Amino acid sequence: MAKVSLSRRRTKRRHLREKATIDHLVRAVYDRSANRTIHAPLTLTGLSVEEQVRKVWHPSAVGLAVF
């Protein structure tokens, strides 16, 4: 009985340590004060971004990968 409770406590402590480490790394990488760039929905030619991508990419010329 003592072994089961001891292993559960160890598992819980390890989980808390791992969570603390992950949270610390996320805080270090993700900077909330960073300037966010908002891109315009239109390109310089006046087309929407989706239409511009479709215009440049021709699936018939390259084709899709066949696996």
Secondary structure, DSSP 8 states (H G I E B T S, - for coil): -HHHHHHHHHHHHHHHHHHHHHHHHHHHH--TTS------SB-TTS-BHHHHHHHH--HHHH-----
